[in-house]
Amino acid sequence: MDHLTAIKAFQRIAEAGSFTRAAAQLEMPRSSLSKALRELENHLGVRLLQRTTRSVSLTIEGAEYYRRISDIVAQLDEADLALRGMGAMARGRIRVDMHCSLAEFVLIPRMDDFRQRYPDIQIALGITDRPVRLVDEGVDCVVRAGALNDSALIARTLFNDRVITCASPHYLAHHGTPDTPQSLQDEHQIIGYFSAETSEIWPMCFRREETEYQISRFDVAANNSAGVIRMMLSGLGVAQIHESVVSRFLASGELVTLLDNYSTFTTPVSVIYPSSRQLSMRVRIFVDWLVEQFGQ
């Protein structure tokens, strides 16, 4: 195995923290990955990784080597792409993760446009509300709502989304229409959303002038945002949801907004990627396409 490939193999193992995950991400046999690392360590005369039966960690020498080679490898990759021309740059596989409702109701209906423009880019789309560890799981970028609180990541805001309260006309015909947060809490069926990571229920929030209201109870709940939408469409109750993912159902009349005289809040929706990883051209193309699509 050539020296550069061995360096890239070491980099991927260090980032993934696992030979098995690194081999899967590089699409090469685990035995070849182990051999490449042995050859690199023999060449350098130092041990780069500390291996146990359950984990892989960098040695002191390995951490220093990783720091020095990361930017160099990124620059070499970018140089390769630059010399191959735009056609070659728009090739290859990218791994993207996204909230369930945003993927199902917003992105997937528009993906044919991307495939028409860039048929040689393959998109592996992870659809989950679970928080994703980008480097560990080999994810190129994620699209998420909310403020970024990890300094190791970079967020590019796509748009600001409004949280709204809504229900189906079928539900309202049988249960009436709430006119205050208090009547909603006391008299109506509430669809809740709970974190896929912590199981914590996210309360409904309302504001009017200087007064804030919260509703933390629920009658049914899901840890999947697309599931919450399906529950609303089935007439199971009232929920709060991001406006972008239900706009088509509002336009068709399958859902209607409630308590419009009470404000909720807005939240940024961003495409997020590791600050330590220089974006490949295919990922840049996808990010620019996201900006174009969500800007609409």
WOMO-V233700 format. One line per field, one symbol per residue. phi: phi as a letter, one per 30 degrees, with the letter a starting at -180 (. if undefined). psi: psi as a letter, one per 30 degrees, with the letter a starting at -180 (. if undefined). A space follows every 10 residues. Layout:
phi->???
psi->???
This chain:
phi->.ddddddddd edddddiadd ddddddhbdd dddddddedd ddddibccbc cbdcbbbdde ddddddeddd ddddddddde ddddiddddc bjcbcbbaee ddddccdedc dddddddbdc cccccdcacd ecdeddcicd abcbcjddbb ddbcccdcac ccdbcaaded dddcbicdcb edddddbbdc ccbbddccid ddddbbbbhc ccbbbcdacb abcbdddddd ddddidlcbc addddceddd ddidbbdbhd dcdcacbdcb cbbdddcddd dddeddddde eddddd
psi->kleeeeeeee eeeeefgkee eeeeefhlke eeeeeeeeee eeefglkekj klfflklkle eeeeeeeefe eeeeeeeeee eeffleeffh lakkkkklke eeeefeeeff feeeeeeifg kkjjjkjkfk kkjeeeghke llklklkkgj fflkkjkelk kkklklllee eeffflkkfl eeeeefflkk klkkkfefgk kjlkklkjcg kkkkjfllel llgkeeeeee eeffgfaklk lkeefgeefe efgflkllhf gklcllkkkl kklkffkkkl eeeeeeeeee eeeff.
